[in-house]
Amino acid sequence: MVTLPKPLTIGVSTRALFRLEEEHSVFEAQGVEAYAQLQLSRERSVPEKGAAFEVVRRLLELNSPGSEKLVDVVLMSRNFPELSLRAFNAVNEYGLAIERGSFVSGRPVAPYATAWGIDLFLSNHAEDVHSAAANDVASATLLEPPSSQIAIAEDEVRIALDGDSVIFDPESDEIYKAHGLEAFLKHESDHGSVPLERGPFARFLARLAIVRAKVMRSDGSSRVRIGLFTARNAPAHERVIRTFRDWHTPVDEAHFVGSADKGPFLQAFGAHIFFDDQNKHVVSAQRHVPAGWVPGPHSPETPVIPGR
């Protein structure tokens, strides 16, 4: 079995982990002092769960006492150190095994992603997400989570990802944008046996796949379930499957949905989080599952590779 030199390390902002929108609105409307006073007054008040909470909780529960640590989570916040007590109090109340963090008094947190060795950075702050992504850290801006989700087995975590410009590089996206759908499909058919280049989430996926292999059940299934949800369809699907073979990186499910709405598929999968670089897919997914927008090379409003 492939070794994991260090735990899969997730960096998460406090506003992604917990619902702190009321506090943030006070910050925007009334300024830093009013915000700080509100947070201090709620130091023992436990906030509701945010968009990243469930996936973080379930990833942490892959760790077994006395065994190799598979997942580590670091709080990364623009809050003042003075306000860190509320975050760690909430972590303790929810029973999350999070012990480390950076609190930087309003400054960007992205420079610390490299220092912590972050594999995946989740935040509501788009500037921090873009900065971390520019430094080759898989990063996503999280939207508000849905009010409810389908119940999934307690010992399983389900992670869903788009393909082009997320797992894979944007080359095929660019061909579609420049020359249209028919040119894209011909290019992919002609290059069906040529593996795609790695995109911004490829390294995270590779490390997640190692964790997946380490938490296999006796029936051959894993406590980590990985799903691909892509607007590609046949004949552009072949290159995707051959790429995963070349990378030795399995996925548990692959959905080649073409122009169909991804949201219902993600709900059926029961994703605890979904990553896509197209705004319309993230907004659609948000109605069903927690979702994050991955910074990409194109306008978030422009459809890319919609399929037939």
VOBA-1610 file (N, C-alpha, C; in pm, whole numbers, padded with zeros to 5 digits, always signed):
BEGIN
Met+00084-00120+00000Met+00000+00000+00000Met+00087+00125+00000Val+00045+00227-00075Val+00119+00352-00082Val+00119+00420+00055Thr+00233+00474+00093Thr+00242+00541+00223Thr+00190+00684+00213Leu+00154+00739+00327Leu+00109+00877+00337Leu+00212+00950+00423Pro+00307+01023+00359Pro+00417+01084+00435Pro+00370+01174+00549Lys+00258+01242+00528Lys+00198+01324+00633Lys+00048+01317+00618Pro-00029+01350+00722Pro-00174+01343+00708Pro-00226+01434+00596Leu-00337+01397+00536Leu-00409+01485+00445Leu-00450+01606+00528Thr-00404+01724+00488Thr-00420+01843+00572Thr-00518+01941+00511Ile-00624+01970+00586Ile-00730+02059+00541Ile-00718+02190+00617Gly-00713+02301+00546Gly-00720+02434+00607Gly-00861+02487+00590Val-00925+02530+00699Val-01063+02574+00690Val-01081+02703+00768Ser-01151+02799+00709Ser-01179+02924+00780Ser-01291+02900+00881Thr-01293+02982+00986Thr-01397+02965+01088Thr-01535+02990+01029Arg-01546+03080+00932Arg-01676+03112+00873Arg-01721+03003+00775Ala-01629+02919+00728Ala-01666+02804+00647Ala-01708+02687+00736Leu-01642+02674+00852Leu-01672+02564+00943Leu-01802+02588+01019Phe-01826+02715+01057Phe-01944+02750+01135Phe-02025+02859+01063Arg-02153+02866+01091Arg-02238+02972+01036Arg-02216+03100+01118Leu-02146+03195+01059Leu-02115+03321+01126Leu-02155+03439+01039Glu-02260+03421+00961Glu-02301+03526+00868Glu-02354+03649+00941Glu-02423+03628+01053Glu-02472+03744+01128Glu-02356+03828+01179Glu-02255+03761+01234Glu-02138+03832+01282Glu-02067+03904+01168His-02057+03838+01053His-01989+03899+00939His-02067+04020+00888Ser-02200+04014+00891Ser-02279+04129+00847Ser-02260+04248+00940Val-02239+04222+01070Val-02209+04329+01165Val-02074+04391+01131Phe-01977+04307+01098Phe-01845+04357+01059Phe-01856+04448+00937Glu-01932+04407+00837Glu-01944+04485+00714Glu-02021+04615+00736Ala-02124+04611+00822Ala-02210+04727+00840Ala-02160+04823+00947Gln-02098+04769+01053Gln-02063+04852+01169Gln-01914+04859+01199Gly-01836+04776+01135Gly-01691+04785+01153Gly-01634+04686+01251Val-01502+04694+01266Val-01426+04595+01341Val-01463+04594+01489Glu-01475+04712+01549Glu-01498+04718+01694Glu-01631+04653+01731Ala-01737+04685+01656Ala-01868+04626+01686Ala-01865+04475+01664Tyr-01795+04432+01561Tyr-01781+04290+01533Tyr-01710+04218+01647Ala-01598+04275+01692Ala-01520+04213+01799Ala-01601+04204+01928Gln-01676+04309+01960Gln-01758+04307+02081Gln-01866+04199+02074Leu-01927+04186+01956Leu-02029+04082+01938Leu-01969+03943+01956Gln-01853+03920+01895Gln-01789+03789+01907Gln-01751+03759+02052Leu-01699+03860+02122Leu-01661+03839+02262Leu-01784+03809+02347Ser-01895+03876+02318Ser-02016+03852+02395Ser-02072+03712+02371Arg-02032+03651+02260Arg-02081+03517+02226Arg-01972+03410+02243Glu-01874+03440+02323Glu-01759+03350+02336Glu-01799+03209+02377Arg-01904+03197+02459Arg-01950+03066+02503Arg-02072+03018+02425Ser-02111+03094+02324Ser-02225+03057+02241Ser-02176+02974+02123Val-02233+02857+02105Val-02187+02766+02000Val-02259+02799+01869Pro-02186+02838+01765Pro-02251+02869+01636Pro-02302+02744+01567Glu-02394+02764+01474Glu-02445+02651+01395Glu-02337+02601+01299Lys-02360+02484+01244Lys-02264+02422+01153Lys-02265+02493+01018Gly-02145+02514+00962Gly-02130+02580+00834Gly-02115+02481+00719Ala-02087+02533+00600Ala-02081+02451+00479Ala-01974+02343+00485Ala-01863+02372+00553Ala-01752+02275+00558Ala-01762+02179+00675Phe-01859+02200+00764Phe-01860+02124+00889Phe-01867+01974+00867Glu-01964+01930+00789Glu-01988+01786+00779Glu-01872+01713+00714Val-01816+01770+00606Val-01704+01701+00542Val-01582+01700+00634Val-01559+01809+00708Val-01448+01813+00803Val-01468+01710+00913Arg-01588+01705+00970Arg-01615+01608+01077Arg-01592+01466+01030Arg-01643+01433+00914Arg-01633+01296+00866Arg-01490+01259+00826Leu-01416+01355+00771Leu-01275+01327+00741Leu-01196+01301+00869Leu-01219+01383+00971Leu-01148+01364+01097Leu-01181+01230+01161Glu-01303+01182+01142Glu-01342+01055+01203Glu-01281+00934+01132Leu-01208+00958+01023Leu-01132+00849+00961Leu-01010+00813+01046Asn-00969+00904+01134Asn-00857+00875+01223Asn-00900+00778+01332Ser-00814+00682+01361Ser-00840+00586+01469Ser-00735+00602+01577Pro-00776+00608+01704Pro-00678+00622+01814Pro-00574+00511+01809Gly-00450+00550+01822Gly-00341+00454+01823Gly-00293+00410+01686Ser-00358+00461+01582Ser-00318+00426+01444Ser-00260+00547+01373Glu-00210+00524+01253Glu-00156+00632+01171Glu-00260+00743+01153Lys-00218+00866+01177Lys-00309+00979+01158Lys-00325+01006+01009Leu-00448+00997+00960Leu-00474+01012+00818Leu-00513+01153+00777Val-00582+01224+00866Val-00635+01357+00834Val-00604+01454+00947Asp-00563+01574+00910Asp-00540+01682+01006Asp-00614+01805+00955Val-00671+01883+01047Val-00745+02003+01010Val-00689+02122+01088Val-00668+02232+01016Val-00613+02354+01074Val-00712+02468+01054Leu-00744+02542+01161Leu-00826+02662+01147Leu-00740+02774+01090Met-00792+02844+00990Met-00719+02955+00928Met-00815+03073+00919Ser-00793+03173+01004Ser-00892+03279+01021Ser-00831+03417+01016Arg-00906+03512+00960Arg-00868+03654+00964Arg-00906+03717+01098Asn-00964+03640+01187Asn-01000+03691+01319Asn-00877+03732+01400Phe-00902+03813+01504Phe-00797+03848+01599Phe-00770+03728+01690Pro-00647+03710+01734Pro-00620+03603+01830Pro-00712+03608+01952Glu-00750+03730+01994Glu-00840+03747+02107Glu-00973+03674+02086Leu-01012+03661+01959Leu-01142+03600+01928Leu-01131+03451+01897Ser-01012+03396+01908Ser-00994+03255+01873Ser-01061+03161+01974Leu-01084+03213+02096Leu-01143+03125+02199Leu-01280+03074+02158Arg-01360+03159+02093Arg-01493+03113+02053Arg-01482+02998+01953Ala-01390+03011+01859Ala-01374+02906+01758Ala-01333+02774+01823Phe-01234+02779+01911Phe-01189+02655+01974Phe-01290+02602+02075Asn-01366+02691+02140Asn-01475+02645+02226Asn-01578+02566+02145Ala-01613+02619+02027Ala-01709+02552+01941Ala-01655+02418+01891Val-01529+02417+01853Val-01464+02293+01811Val-01476+02188+01921Asn-01450+02228+02045Asn-01457+02137+02159Asn-01600+02088+02183Glu-01697+02181+02173Glu-01837+02144+02197Glu-01886+02043+02093Tyr-01841+02057+01971Tyr-01883+01964+01865Tyr-01798+01836+01862Gly-01695+01830+01944Gly-01612+01711+01950Gly-01522+01692+01830Leu-01480+01802+01768Leu-01389+01793+01653Leu-01244+01792+01700Ala-01166+01703+01645Ala-01026+01691+01685Ala-00941+01791+01607Ile-00961+01920+01637Ile-00884+02028+01575Ile-00808+02099+01686Glu-00676+02104+01672Glu-00593+02157+01780Glu-00507+02276+01738Arg-00500+02303+01608Arg-00405+02405+01560Arg-00476+02508+01474Gly-00414+02626+01464Gly-00476+02730+01383Gly-00391+02854+01371Ser-00428+02939+01276Ser-00365+03069+01255Ser-00475+03175+01259Phe-00454+03280+01340Phe-00547+03392+01352Phe-00465+03519+01330Val-00499+03596+01224Val-00402+03693+01171Val-00452+03838+01173Ser-00552+03869+01251Ser-00596+04008+01273Ser-00624+04085+01144Gly-00707+04026+01060Gly-00751+04096+00940Gly-00664+04082+00819Arg-00546+04025+00834Arg-00456+04008+00719Arg-00493+03881+00640Pro-00445+03868+00517Pro-00471+03746+00439Pro-00412+03622+00507Val-00486+03512+00500Val-00437+03387+00560Val-00367+03299+00458Ala-00385+03327+00329Ala-00331+03240+00224Ala-00180+03214+00236Pro-00096+03313+00275Pro+00047+03284+00285Pro+00080+03171+00383Tyr-00011+03145+00476Tyr+00016+03041+00575Tyr-00026+02903+00527Ala-00095+02897+00414Ala-00135+02767+00360Ala-00012+02682+00328Thr+00089+02745+00270Thr+00213+02672+00239Thr+00287+02634+00366Ala+00290+02726+00463Ala+00359+02698+00589Ala+00299+02577+00660Trp+00169+02564+00654Trp+00100+02451+00719Trp+00105+02325+00632Gly+00142+02336+00507Gly+00139+02220+00417Gly-00003+02179+00383Ile-00088+02279+00355Ile-00229+02253+00331Ile-00250+02182+00197Asp-00331+02077+00197Asp-00369+02006+00075Asp-00499+02058+00017Leu-00588+02110+00102Leu-00717+02163+00058Leu-00754+02279+00150Phe-00785+02394+00089Phe-00819+02514+00164Phe-00964+02551+00134Leu-01046+02564+00239Leu-01188+02595+00227Leu-01217+02724+00302Ser-01280+02819+00233Ser-01305+02949+00293Ser-01425+03015+00227Asn-01483+03113+00296Asn-01585+03199+00235Asn-01524+03325+00177His-01394+03345+00198His-01328+03468+00158His-01260+03446+00023Ala-01320+03503-00084Ala-01273+03475-00220Ala-01128+03520-00242Glu-01088+03631-00180Glu-00951+03679-00199Glu-00850+03578-00147Asp-00877+03523-00029Asp-00786+03422+00027Asp-00784+03297-00059Val-00900+03258-00111Val-00908+03139-00196Val-00826+03158-00324His-00842+03274-00388His-00765+03301-00510His-00615+03303-00483Ser-00576+03362-00370Ser-00434+03370-00337Ser-00375+03233-00310Ala-00449+03151-00236Ala-00400+03015-00208Ala-00392+02934-00337Ala-00493+02948-00423Ala-00492+02876-00550Ala-00374+02917-00638Ala-00339+03045-00633Ala-00225+03095-00711Ala-00094+03034-00663Asn-00093+02983-00540Asn+00025+02916-00485Asn+00011+02764-00490Asp-00073+02717-00583Asp-00087+02573-00612Asp-00147+02494-00497Val-00233+02558-00419Val-00308+02488-00315Val-00450+02468-00366Ala-00500+02346-00363Ala-00640+02322-00402Ala-00730+02402-00308Ser-00811+02491-00366Ser-00886+02587-00285Ser-01024+02609-00344Ala-01120+02640-00256Ala-01256+02666-00303Ala-01325+02765-00211Thr-01405+02853-00273Thr-01490+02945-00199Thr-01624+02877-00176Leu-01662+02858-00049Leu-01783+02785-00017Leu-01905+02876-00018Leu-02015+02825-00070Leu-02142+02894-00066Leu-02219+02849+00058Glu-02327+02919+00089Glu-02410+02878+00201Glu-02461+02736+00179Pro-02462+02652+00282Pro-02506+02513+00265Pro-02658+02504+00256Pro-02709+02394+00201Pro-02854+02374+00198Pro-02908+02354+00339Ser-03037+02372+00356Ser-03097+02361+00490Ser-03100+02218+00540Ser-03100+02120+00448Ser-03100+01980+00488Ser-03031+01897+00383Gln-02986+01777+00426Gln-02919+01686+00335Gln-02969+01545+00356Ile-02953+01462+00252Ile-02988+01321+00264Ile-02895+01255+00366Ala-02949+01164+00446Ala-02869+01096+00548Ala-02778+00992+00483Ile-02652+00994+00522Ile-02553+00900+00472Ile-02494+00824+00590Ala-02454+00699+00568Ala-02394+00618+00673Ala-02291+00698+00752Glu-02295+00688+00884Glu-02213+00772+00970Glu-02063+00754+00948Asp-02021+00635+00903Asp-01876+00612+00894Asp-01823+00635+00754Glu-01896+00713+00671Glu-01854+00734+00532Glu-01851+00882+00499Val-01753+00924+00417Val-01748+01061+00367Val-01750+01056+00215Arg-01834+01141+00154Arg-01852+01139+00009Arg-01810+01274-00049Ile-01713+01272-00139Ile-01657+01393-00198Ile-01675+01388-00349Ala-01735+01494-00403Ala-01767+01500-00546Ala-01688+01612-00612Leu-01640+01586-00733Leu-01558+01683-00804Leu-01594+01688-00951Asp-01583+01808-01009Asp-01590+01827-01153Asp-01457+01782-01213Gly-01452+01769-01345Gly-01330+01724-01412Gly-01243+01836-01464Asp-01278+01890-01583Asp-01192+01990-01648Asp-01181+02117-01566Ser-01058+02165-01553Ser-01022+02285-01476Ser-01035+02266-01326Val-01064+02142-01282Val-01066+02110-01139Val-00969+01995-01115Ile-01007+01873-01153Ile-00913+01761-01145Ile-00811+01770-01259Phe-00861+01802-01378Phe-00775+01810-01496Phe-00742+01956-01529Asp-00641+01975-01614Asp-00604+02112-01651Asp-00708+02169-01748Pro-00701+02300-01778Pro-00805+02363-01858Pro-00787+02353-02009Glu-00694+02272-02058Glu-00665+02269-02201Glu-00791+02240-02283Ser-00868+02139-02242Ser-00987+02103-02318Ser-01094+02210-02311Asp-01107+02273-02194Asp-01196+02389-02182Asp-01162+02494-02286Glu-01034+02522-02299Glu-00988+02627-02390Glu-01018+02591-02535Ile-01005+02465-02570Ile-01037+02423-02707Ile-01186+02444-02735Tyr-01269+02410-02639Tyr-01413+02431-02656Tyr-01444+02580-02673Lys-01384+02662-02586Lys-01411+02806-02592Lys-01367+02867-02725Ala-01252+02823-02775Ala-01196+02883-02896Ala-01260+02832-03024His-01298+02702-03024His-01337+02641-03152His-01474+02573-03150Gly-01539+02563-03035Gly-01673+02508-03029Gly-01678+02360-02993Leu-01800+02311-02977Leu-01823+02176-02927Leu-01771+02068-03020Glu-01796+02081-03150Glu-01753+01975-03243Glu-01601+01961-03243Ala-01530+02074-03239Ala-01384+02069-03235Ala-01336+02005-03105Phe-01403+02037-02997Phe-01368+01977-02868Phe-01386+01825-02874Leu-01503+01779-02923Leu-01528+01635-02926Leu-01430+01563-03017Lys-01395+01624-03130Lys-01295+01562-03220Lys-01159+01555-03152His-01121+01664-03085His-00992+01665-03016His-00986+01555-02910Glu-01093+01542-02834Glu-01093+01441-02727Glu-01095+01300-02784Ser-01168+01280-02894Ser-01167+01148-02958Ser-01029+01114-03012Asp-00964+01213-03078Asp-00831+01191-03133Asp-00727+01165-03024His-00752+01220-02904His-00656+01208-02794His-00710+01117-02683Gly-00800+01026-02718Gly-00864+00941-02618Gly-00767+00860-02534Ser-00652+00823-02590Ser-00554+00743-02515Ser-00446+00828-02450Val-00454+00961-02465Val-00353+01050-02409Val-00403+01105-02276Pro-00336+01076-02166Pro-00384+01123-02036Pro-00392+01276-02030Leu-00494+01326-01966Leu-00507+01469-01942Leu-00400+01515-01845Glu-00364+01640-01855Glu-00269+01696-01759Glu-00340+01724-01627Arg-00262+01736-01522Arg-00318+01753-01388Arg-00365+01896-01366Gly-00481+01909-01303Gly-00539+02038-01270Gly-00519+02074-01124Pro-00585+02179-01076Pro-00559+02231-00942Pro-00595+02136-00829Phe-00686+02041-00851Phe-00725+01947-00745Phe-00664+01809-00762Ala-00576+01792-00860Ala-00520+01660-00887Ala-00436+01608-00770Arg-00354+01695-00713Arg-00269+01650-00600Arg-00354+01615-00479Phe-00456+01698-00451Phe-00548+01665-00341Phe-00615+01531-00366Leu-00662+01508-00490Leu-00729+01382-00522Leu-00635+01264-00503Ala-00511+01278-00543Ala-00415+01169-00528Ala-00394+01134-00382Arg-00384+01236-00297Arg-00365+01210-00154Arg-00494+01157-00089Leu-00608+01206-00136Leu-00735+01153-00087Leu-00749+01005-00124Ala-00701+00970-00244Ala-00709+00830-00288Ala-00624+00739-00199Ile-00512+00790-00148Ile-00430+00711-00055Ile-00507+00687+00074Val-00571+00793+00125Val-00654+00778+00245Val-00766+00679+00219Arg-00829+00691+00101Arg-00937+00598+00063Arg-00892+00453+00074Ala-00772+00426+00025Ala-00720+00289+00026Ala-00693+00238+00166Lys-00667+00330+00258Lys-00632+00291+00395Lys-00755+00266+00483Val-00873+00303+00433Val-00994+00282+00515Val-01094+00193+00441Met-01039+00089+00375Met-01124-00007+00307Met-01195-00097+00408Arg-01317-00131+00376Arg-01393-00227+00456Arg-01365-00368+00405Ser-01411-00466+00479Ser-01386-00605+00442Ser-01458-00645+00314Asp-01565-00569+00277Asp-01638-00602+00154Asp-01579-00535+00031Gly-01465-00465+00046Gly-01400-00402-00068Gly-01443-00260-00094Ser-01538-00210-00018Ser-01577-00069-00029Ser-01494+00013+00069Ser-01493+00145+00049Ser-01413+00233+00133Ser-01502+00329+00210Arg-01453+00376+00323Arg-01524+00479+00400Arg-01511+00616+00333Val-01422+00628+00233Val-01411+00747+00149Val-01467+00713+00012Arg-01571+00784-00030Arg-01631+00759-00161Arg-01612+00883-00247Ile-01549+00865-00364Ile-01514+00975-00453Ile-01599+00968-00579Gly-01661+01081-00614Gly-01745+01085-00733Gly-01700+01193-00830Leu-01698+01160-00959Leu-01672+01257-01066Leu-01806+01296-01129Phe-01830+01427-01141Phe-01953+01477-01203Phe-01912+01578-01309Thr-01918+01535-01434Thr-01864+01617-01542Thr-01966+01639-01653Ala-01957+01757-01717Ala-02044+01787-01831Ala-01998+01716-01957Arg-01886+01644-01951Arg-01847+01562-02066Arg-01949+01450-02087Asn-01959+01405-02211Asn-02031+01282-02241Asn-01957+01210-02353Ala-02007+01096-02397Ala-01940+01022-02504Ala-01938+01108-02632Pro-01827+01107-02705Pro-01709+01023-02691Pro-01599+01082-02601Ala-01626+01197-02537Ala-01521+01263-02457Ala-01496+01193-02324His-01573+01090-02292His-01558+01021-02164His-01433+00932-02160Glu-01395+00875-02277Glu-01287+00777-02278Glu-01157+00833-02221Arg-01127+00955-02258Arg-01000+01014-02215Arg-00996+01029-02062Val-01110+01056-02003Val-01119+01069-01857Val-01086+00936-01790Ile-01150+00830-01835Ile-01128+00698-01774Ile-00982+00654-01791Arg-00927+00676-01909Arg-00787+00637-01931Arg-00690+00722-01849Thr-00729+00847-01822Thr-00646+00932-01737Thr-00641+00879-01595Phe-00756+00842-01540Phe-00758+00785-01405Phe-00676+00656-01398Arg-00682+00576-01504Arg-00600+00455-01508Arg-00451+00490-01504Asp-00414+00588-01585Asp-00273+00628-01593Asp-00225+00683-01460Trp-00309+00756-01391Trp-00273+00815-01262Trp-00279+00714-01147His-00337+00596-01173His-00360+00497-01066His-00442+00560-00953Thr-00540+00639-00994Thr-00627+00708-00898Thr-00771+00669-00926Pro-00828+00582-00846Pro-00965+00537-00874Pro-01070+00638-00827Val-01184+00637-00894Val-01302+00705-00842Val-01410+00599-00827Asp-01499+00619-00732Asp-01604+00520-00705Asp-01723+00536-00798Glu-01747+00658-00844Glu-01857+00684-00935Glu-01813+00788-01037Ala-01861+00774-01160Ala-01837+00875-01264Ala-01968+00901-01334His-02006+01029-01342His-02133+01069-01403His-02103+01166-01517Phe-02128+01120-01640Phe-02105+01201-01759Phe-02241+01261-01798Val-02272+01378-01744Val-02410+01426-01748Val-02443+01515-01868Gly-02343+01550-01950Gly-02370+01636-02064Gly-02426+01770-02018Ser-02538+01810-02076Ser-02597+01940-02043Ser-02697+01933-01928Ala-02713+01817-01865Ala-02808+01803-01754Ala-02760+01878-01630Asp-02855+01918-01548Asp-02827+01983-01421Asp-02757+01884-01327Lys-02644+01924-01271Lys-02570+01833-01184Lys-02634+01816-01046Gly-02714+01914-01003Gly-02767+01914-00868Gly-02835+01785-00826Pro-02933+01735-00902Pro-03002+01611-00862Pro-02909+01490-00853Phe-02808+01484-00940Phe-02711+01374-00934Phe-02630+01380-00804Leu-02592+01502-00767Leu-02516+01520-00643Leu-02600+01485-00521Gln-02728+01517-00527Gln-02817+01481-00417Gln-02829+01329-00407Ala-02842+01263-00521Ala-02852+01118-00522Ala-02724+01053-00468Phe-02610+01113-00501Phe-02480+01065-00451Phe-02466+01089-00301Gly-02534+01192-00251Gly-02522+01227-00109Gly-02390+01293-00077Ala-02344+01381-00167Ala-02212+01445-00148Ala-02209+01529-00021His-02102+01515+00054His-02080+01603+00169His-02014+01733+00127Ile-01958+01733+00005Ile-01909+01857-00057Ile-01886+01830-00205Phe-01902+01936-00285Phe-01883+01927-00429Phe-01800+02046-00474Phe-01705+02020-00566Phe-01617+02125-00618Phe-01634+02138-00768Asp-01654+02263-00814Asp-01669+02288-00958Asp-01614+02427-00987Asp-01566+02447-01110Asp-01512+02578-01146Asp-01615+02665-01218Gln-01733+02613-01245Gln-01837+02691-01312Gln-01943+02735-01212Asn-01965+02864-01208Asn-02057+02922-01111Asn-02196+02860-01119Lys-02245+02837-01240Lys-02383+02786-01254Lys-02397+02647-01193His-02293+02565-01202His-02300+02431-01144His-02292+02437-00991Val-02212+02529-00940Val-02200+02543-00794Val-02331+02593-00736Val-02392+02691-00801Val-02520+02744-00753Val-02629+02636-00759Ser-02629+02557-00866Ser-02725+02447-00877Ser-02702+02344-00766Ala-02576+02310-00744Ala-02542+02211-00642Ala-02579+02259-00502Gln-02564+02389-00479Gln-02587+02448-00347Gln-02727+02421-00294Arg-02822+02401-00383Arg-02959+02373-00340Arg-02972+02233-00282His-02870+02148-00305His-02879+02008-00265His-02769+01966-00167Val-02647+02016-00189Val-02531+01971-00109Val-02438+02091-00086Pro-02351+02084+00015Pro-02249+02189+00029Pro-02161+02194-00095Ala-02130+02315-00141Ala-02059+02328-00268Ala-01957+02442-00262Gly-01848+02424-00336Gly-01743+02524-00340Gly-01702+02556-00483Trp-01679+02686-00506Trp-01636+02732-00638Trp-01484+02737-00644Val-01428+02668-00744Val-01284+02659-00765Val-01242+02768-00864Pro-01146+02853-00830Pro-01101+02955-00926Pro-01055+02890-01055Gly-01106+02941-01168Gly-01071+02882-01298Gly-01021+02987-01394Pro-00988+02944-01516Pro-00928+03034-01614Pro-01028+03113-01697His-01156+03097-01668His-01257+03160-01752His-01362+03228-01667Ser-01446+03307-01730Ser-01555+03374-01660Ser-01647+03271-01596Pro-01682+03289-01468Pro-01769+03191-01401Pro-01908+03184-01461Glu-01949+03286-01536Glu-02082+03286-01596Glu-02086+03217-01732Thr-01970+03186-01790Thr-01966+03130-01925Thr-01969+02977-01920Pro-02071+02913-01976Pro-02075+02766-01975Pro-01956+02710-02053Val-01900+02603-02001Val-01787+02538-02066Val-01817+02390-02079Ile-01794+02337-02201Ile-01818+02196-02233Ile-01955+02152-02182Pro-02061+02205-02239Pro-02193+02170-02190Pro-02243+02034-02235Gly-02175+01972-02327Gly-02224+01844-02380Gly-02342+01867-02475Arg-02396+01758-02523Arg-02509+01769-02618Arg-02641+01759-02540
//
